[in-house]
Amino acid sequence: MPAQRVSKKFKDLSMSFKFNPLSGDLIALNNENAIARAVRNIVSTTPGEKFFDPDFGSSIGEILFENVDEITAISIQDEIRNCLNNYEPRVEIIEVNVKPNYDENQFDVMISYRIVGVDIPASQLEFALLPSR
């Protein structure tokens, strides 16, 4: 079994690209917020969108134009689990739950995960996926 990476702090840039008024540096996201943003970015990135890594991301954008039903929800769930296992080694997936929301023509997503190497409770990320062009 491979050794797990143990880390105590994670840091990422905020996508707002706003500056800290005191230091003049870009605002950074730390620990749980940085991981949550990375998870959401992986799920919403289309393969071929990231330079020099054409396989990075998920094909959820294509799946969203299928019918809103349980079968499509299972396909989205599998795709989320696969892309996070491939591209986010800092998390251990506990559960991915995707439910079709027929009234809003969208899928409600809940991802539960543990951050590897940090002794904190499991985190949960919830968002909606809907088709857009």
C-alpha positions in Angstrom: 0.0 0.0 0.0 1.4 3.4 -0.9 2.3 5.8 1.8 -0.2 8.7 2.3 1.0 12.2 2.0 0.7 14.0 5.3 0.2 17.7 5.2 -1.0 20.3 7.6 -1.8 23.3 5.4 -3.3 23.8 2.0 -3.3 27.1 0.1 -4.9 28.2 -3.1 -5.6 31.5 -4.9 -9.2 32.9 -4.7 -10.8 33.0 -8.2 -12.1 36.5 -7.5 -8.5 37.8 -7.9 -9.2 40.5 -5.4 -6.3 42.1 -3.5 -5.9 42.1 0.3 -6.2 45.8 1.2 -3.5 45.5 3.9 -0.8 43.5 2.2 -1.6 44.1 -1.5 -1.3 40.4 -2.2 -4.0 38.3 -3.9 -6.5 36.8 -1.5 -5.7 33.2 -0.7 -8.0 30.4 0.3 -6.7 28.1 3.1 -7.2 24.5 4.1 -10.9 23.4 3.8 -11.9 26.3 1.5 -9.0 25.6 -0.8 -9.8 21.9 -1.1 -13.6 22.6 -1.6 -12.7 25.1 -4.4 -10.4 22.5 -6.0 -13.0 19.8 -5.9 -15.6 22.1 -7.5 -13.1 23.2 -10.2 -12.2 19.6 -11.1 -15.9 18.7 -11.5 -16.7 21.8 -13.6 -13.6 21.6 -15.9 -14.1 20.1 -19.3 -11.3 17.8 -20.6 -9.1 19.7 -22.9 -9.7 23.0 -21.1 -6.5 22.9 -19.0 -3.3 23.6 -20.9 -0.7 20.8 -21.1 -3.1 18.3 -19.4 -5.9 17.5 -21.9 -7.4 14.7 -19.8 -7.9 16.8 -16.7 -11.5 17.4 -15.6 -14.8 15.6 -16.1 -17.2 15.0 -19.0 -20.2 16.0 -16.8 -21.0 18.9 -19.2 -21.8 16.4 -21.9 -23.9 14.2 -19.6 -26.0 17.2 -18.4 -27.8 17.4 -21.8 -29.2 13.9 -21.3 -32.6 13.4 -19.7 -33.0 14.3 -16.1 -33.5 10.9 -14.5 -31.9 8.3 -12.2 -29.8 6.7 -14.9 -28.2 10.1 -15.8 -27.7 10.8 -12.1 -25.8 7.5 -11.7 -23.6 8.4 -14.7 -22.8 11.8 -13.1 -22.1 10.2 -9.8 -19.6 7.8 -11.3 -17.9 10.6 -13.3 -17.5 12.7 -10.2 -16.0 9.8 -8.2 -13.6 8.9 -11.1 -12.4 12.4 -11.8 -11.8 13.2 -8.0 -10.0 9.9 -7.5 -7.8 10.7 -10.5 -7.0 14.4 -9.9 -7.4 15.2 -6.3 -5.1 13.1 -4.1 -5.7 15.4 -1.1 -9.2 14.0 -0.5 -10.6 10.6 0.3 -14.2 10.3 -1.1 -16.7 9.1 1.5 -19.9 9.5 -0.6 -21.1 11.1 -3.8 -24.8 11.5 -4.0 -26.5 12.9 -7.1 -30.3 13.4 -7.2 -32.4 14.5 -10.2 -34.4 17.7 -9.5 -37.2 17.4 -12.1 -38.9 20.7 -11.3 -35.7 22.7 -11.8 -34.3 20.6 -14.6 -31.0 20.1 -12.7 -29.1 17.6 -10.6 -28.5 18.2 -6.9 -25.0 17.0 -5.9 -23.6 16.3 -2.5 -20.0 15.2 -2.1 -18.7 14.1 1.3 -15.0 13.7 1.7 -12.1 13.6 4.2 -9.0 15.7 3.7 -5.9 13.4 3.8 -3.3 14.2 6.4 -5.4 16.6 8.4 -7.2 15.6 11.6 -10.6 17.3 11.0 -14.1 16.0 10.6 -15.3 15.1 7.1 -16.3 17.9 4.8 -19.4 18.2 2.6 -19.8 20.1 -0.6 -23.3 20.7 -2.1 -24.1 22.4 -5.4 -26.5 22.1 -8.4 -25.6 21.0 -11.9 -27.6 22.3 -14.8 -27.0 22.4 -18.5 -25.7 25.6 -19.9 -24.2 26.5 -23.3 
